[in-house]
Amino acid sequence: MPKCNVEVRHLRFVVAAAEEGSFRRASTKLGVRESTISRQIRDLEDALGSSLFIRRRTGVFPTQAGETFVQRARCALTQIEYAVRDVGVIGCGGNGIVRIGLFPSVATGFVAELISRFGEHHSEVQLEFVEGGPIELIPAIRRHELDIAFVSEPEESGGFNCIRCWTEQIYVVLARGDPLACRSAISFDDIRDRRFIVTEVAPGKDIESFLFRKLSTLGHRPNILRDSVSRQTLMQLVACGRGITLASASVVEARFAGVVYRPLTGCSLPFCGIWSDENDNPAFRQLLSAAMALSKAREGSATSEARALRPIAASTATTLP
């Protein structure tokens, strides 16, 4: 088998000459000098050790070897065109894969709206999801196994980029018959000496850390039990009176029998998107832009609602005895 370096231009020259039946017309079609096409094809024939064209005064005609070469060359040029097109689409974020890490239970609200909006404009992008807590997801960002993770805001970003996307109210989860269930809201002082139960899987570790930060004082350590159970089983244990736990607003949307949710006064949990500076995935960059736009829109909406409610609250207050 002859060895030679066949370049894309050789393929284009041969295919154009075969289609036009003339080096002159091929040169006009490609915008290349006729002498260049003739010389390049002759050099290719010499390298291959076989003639590709029969040359006559009326034009050029592919030989049997030439017909085979032209057929293969067309296929090669088609694949090259597909490759160029696909890379261009991926480069614009119009295709590809985005790998998303999710804190358990946050696939509602902000994330659900983001996925819906992104899918409307980037239907060709494939989204893949992994559930876990910051302890699992942030290292996955570092290993480039994930493009972005939506988790509760960490105390330190660890060198990653971080954008706050939304904030959720924290609720105390109690058995329906618990004495505190009759309250409309609960403070940290009300639950300081209570027994808490958390799961050993996400988000149990994060809840435990949160409780230690908020309730630990000199001489006092929160009473926390860890169980290797699912969130659903954890709620059943709360309903049985084994203890109380905490949950964010996205968890509260899923109702469980035998428990009630009461807001923890003045306590909310920020959630953010975390990604690596080194991530050059164009499809991910499109998702990140959509996340930033949605976060900004939600922040503006929340501010407008707060401003609209102020005069109503003030008016109501003047009517109270």
C-alpha atoms as one frame of an Amber mdcrd trajectory, in Angstrom:
protein
   0.000   0.000   0.000   1.489   3.389  -0.995   2.094   5.836   1.797   1.478
   9.518   1.205   0.236  12.566   3.004  -3.248  13.293   1.670  -4.527  16.703
   2.748  -8.051  18.066   2.722  -7.215  20.339  -0.195  -6.282  17.278  -2.272
  -9.700  15.793  -1.586 -11.459  19.006  -2.538  -9.453  19.348  -5.759 -10.155
  15.770  -6.872 -13.874  15.894  -6.050 -14.344  19.275  -7.744 -12.482  18.109
 -10.880 -14.608  14.954 -11.059 -17.858  16.888 -10.578 -16.967  19.637 -13.060
 -15.205  17.384 -15.564 -12.514  20.013 -15.981  -9.588  21.435 -14.040 -10.492
  24.872 -15.370 -14.084  24.741 -14.128 -12.891  23.242 -10.828 -10.514  26.173
 -10.399 -13.373  28.626 -10.984 -15.556  26.791  -8.458 -12.884  26.683  -5.758
 -11.229  30.025  -6.508  -7.838  28.383  -7.051  -5.561  28.601 -10.063  -6.021
  25.849 -12.643  -2.286  25.166 -12.667  -2.341  24.649  -8.898  -5.150  22.097
  -9.092  -3.505  20.271 -11.993  -0.116  20.142 -10.267  -1.535  19.077  -6.872
  -3.559  16.252  -8.419  -0.535  15.118 -10.441   1.604  15.072  -7.275  -1.111
  13.062  -5.531  -1.253  10.548  -8.384   2.526  10.150  -8.260   2.378   9.554
  -4.504  -0.473   7.037  -4.849   1.116   5.284  -7.804  -2.108   5.376  -9.812
  -3.794   7.803 -12.192  -7.025   9.331 -10.950  -8.028  11.073 -14.175  -7.877
  10.553 -17.916  -6.891  13.915 -19.374  -8.301  14.935 -22.745  -8.634  18.189
 -24.587 -12.389  18.198 -23.837 -11.845  17.730 -20.107 -10.909  15.171 -17.447
 -12.612  11.873 -16.607 -12.049   9.713 -13.513 -10.321   6.386 -13.993 -11.616
   3.293 -12.181  -9.219   4.110  -9.353 -10.331   7.726  -9.577 -14.006   6.773
  -9.175 -13.182   4.847  -6.010 -11.066   7.698  -4.673 -13.765  10.311  -5.422
 -16.418   8.222  -3.662 -14.290   7.895  -0.530 -13.178  11.515  -0.695 -16.801
  12.730  -0.754 -17.521  10.718   2.403 -14.421  12.104   4.093 -15.309  15.701
   3.201 -18.853  15.187   4.481 -17.539  13.904   7.816 -15.145  16.844   8.054
 -18.023  19.267   7.442 -20.059  17.550  10.166 -17.108  17.766  12.559 -16.613
  21.478  11.889 -20.333  22.169  12.286 -20.670  20.157  15.501 -17.623  21.771
  17.090 -19.003  25.170  16.154 -22.341  24.341  17.768 -20.650  23.040  20.917
 -18.438  26.120  21.004 -21.567  28.272  21.074 -23.065  26.187  23.889 -25.725
  24.792  21.569 -24.805  21.176  22.197 -22.888  19.035  24.654 -23.383  17.845
  28.231 -23.689  19.763  31.507 -23.178  17.755  34.708 -25.047  19.228  37.674
 -24.659  18.373  41.346 -27.722  18.866  43.539 -28.178  19.196  47.274 -30.945
  16.714  48.189 -34.437  18.169  47.791 -33.397  21.336  45.911 -34.576  20.087
  42.504 -37.585  22.362  42.965 -38.045  26.109  42.972 -34.999  27.867  41.517
 -33.360  24.763  40.050 -36.590  23.498  38.490 -37.235  26.892  36.904 -33.642
  27.100  35.670 -33.828  23.655  34.049 -37.130  24.543  32.389 -35.893  27.877
  31.027 -32.589  26.441  29.851 -34.321  23.555  28.092 -36.514  25.941  26.112
 -33.481  27.536  24.430 -30.916  24.730  24.573 -32.868  21.553  23.915 -29.822
  19.875  22.342 -27.788  20.151  25.556 -27.924  17.026  27.706 -28.239  17.615
  31.455 -26.943  14.983  33.876 -27.622  15.121  37.634 -25.853  13.819  40.739
 -27.315  14.211  44.231 -25.202  14.826  47.318 -24.002  17.366  49.864 -21.123
  19.856  49.688 -18.727  17.265  51.120 -19.281  15.034  48.073 -20.079  17.564
  45.369 -17.345  20.174  45.872 -14.503  17.641  45.446 -16.295  16.424  42.308
 -16.092  19.997  40.970 -12.362  19.965  41.699 -11.954  16.672  39.809 -13.956
  18.116  36.886 -16.559  15.377  37.301 -19.240  18.074  37.675 -19.670  21.406
  35.927 -21.670  23.083  38.689 -23.143  22.146  42.065 -26.158  23.759  43.745
 -25.597  23.411  47.480 -26.074  25.276  50.723 -23.618  28.148  50.790 -20.268
  26.966  52.253 -18.378  29.010  54.832 -15.366  29.044  52.497 -15.467  28.832
  48.713 -12.160  26.932  48.609 -10.893  28.783  45.557 -14.042  28.125  43.542
 -16.404  30.618  42.013 -19.651  30.972  43.898 -22.894  32.803  43.188 -25.782
  33.000  45.654 -28.870  31.849  43.759 -31.672  31.773  46.298 -32.461  31.687
  50.023 -34.850  29.360  51.869 -36.569  29.667  55.226 -35.480  27.075  57.806
 -38.235  25.096  59.511 -38.334  23.011  62.668 -39.903  19.600  61.997 -41.963
  18.348  64.956 -44.332  15.518  65.759 -47.923  16.659  65.410 -48.478  16.184
  69.139 -45.345  18.064  70.213 -46.032  20.943  72.678 -44.274  23.363  70.306
 -46.555  22.392  67.425 -49.137  24.909  68.601 -46.682  27.792  68.037 -46.779
  29.809  64.824 -42.979  30.219  64.937 -40.128  28.797  67.009 -36.887  30.384
  68.236 -33.506  28.812  68.956 -34.123  29.260  72.677 -37.245  27.060  72.367
 -35.278  24.136  70.978 -31.835  24.571  72.546 -32.286  21.606  74.925 -34.252
  19.350  72.582 -32.958  16.156  71.013 -32.292  16.410  67.266 -32.104  13.542
  64.812 -30.295  13.752  61.487 -29.357  11.324  58.746 -25.788  10.232  58.144
 -26.291  10.946  54.451 -26.785  14.382  52.893 -28.022  16.760  54.119 -27.604
  15.311  57.613 -23.985  16.417  58.054 -24.841  19.950  56.995 -27.770  20.147
  59.441 -25.547  18.851  62.201 -22.888  21.489  61.462 -25.567  24.168  61.367
 -26.916  23.109  64.778 -23.458  23.121  66.331 -22.784  26.618  65.028 -26.084
  28.010  66.266 -26.591  26.153  69.547 -23.133  25.423  70.928 -22.170  27.688
  73.799 -19.716  27.444  76.668 -20.805  24.383  78.647 -23.578  23.412  76.224
 -23.440  20.868  73.400 -26.479  20.128  71.207 -28.004  16.672  71.649 -27.825
  15.158  68.176 -28.538  11.570  67.136 -27.426  10.228  63.767 -29.342   7.518
  61.945 -28.492   5.850  58.631 -31.946   6.350  57.166 -33.596   8.102  54.253
 -35.337  11.454  54.591 -38.732   9.758  54.509 -37.782   7.397  57.348 -36.303
  10.334  59.283 -39.668  12.117  59.118 -41.384   8.969  60.388 -38.983   8.877
  63.343 -39.851  12.510  64.092 -43.555  11.626  63.926 -42.913   8.839  66.455
 -41.433  11.349  68.898 -37.816  10.167  68.647 -36.690  13.766  68.269 -37.000
  16.878  66.107 -35.045  17.980  63.046 -34.604  20.911  60.695 -35.561  21.262
  57.058 -35.451  23.930  54.387 -38.468  25.250  52.517 -37.880  22.893  49.571
 -38.232  19.905  51.923 -41.405  21.323  53.439 -43.060  21.133  50.024 -43.048
  17.338  50.415 -45.653  16.588  53.068 -45.151  13.726  55.524 -47.844  12.282
  57.738 -47.598  12.901  61.484 -45.273  15.907  61.377 -45.706  19.682  61.274
 -43.347  22.417  60.131 -42.818  25.642  62.033 -40.542  28.465  60.816 -37.369
  29.009  62.814 -37.405  32.704  63.679 -34.920  34.831  61.779 -33.234  31.839
  60.188 -32.799  31.261  56.473 -30.368  29.159  54.472 -28.650  30.559  51.356
 -28.079  28.240  48.412 -25.503  28.864  45.743 -23.959  27.557  42.564 -20.283
  26.560  42.748 -18.005  25.945  39.772 -14.330  25.892  38.861 -12.453  28.680
  37.112 -10.853  26.056  34.895 -14.165  24.876  33.443 -14.256  25.761  29.738
 -17.382  23.769  28.824 -19.347  26.165  26.531 -22.679  24.488  27.301 -22.037
  24.952  31.026 -21.240  28.644  30.451 -24.661  29.029  28.838 -26.303  27.383
  31.864 -24.304  29.613  34.214 -25.464  32.727  32.351 -29.057  31.523  32.642
 -28.576  30.878  36.386 -27.154  34.353  36.944 -30.000  35.974  35.004 -32.627
  34.003  36.939 -30.987  34.814  40.283 -30.959  38.512  39.424 -34.586  38.407
  38.283 -35.676  36.636  41.476 -33.752  39.083  43.637 -35.460  41.998  41.877
 -38.870  40.362  42.268 -38.316  39.750  45.984 -37.263  43.387  46.495 -40.353
  44.645  44.656 -42.635  42.425  46.711 -41.036  43.621  49.954 -41.526  47.244
  48.956 -45.140  46.605  47.988 -45.850  44.945  51.334 -44.429  47.739  53.510
 -47.339  50.185  53.210 -49.824  47.348  53.681 -48.092  46.234  56.881 -47.958
  49.801  58.171 -51.639  50.350  57.384 -52.591  47.134  59.151 -50.567  48.082
  62.198 -52.521  51.334  62.642 -55.808  49.415  62.894 -54.677  47.142  65.704
 -56.067  48.023  69.164
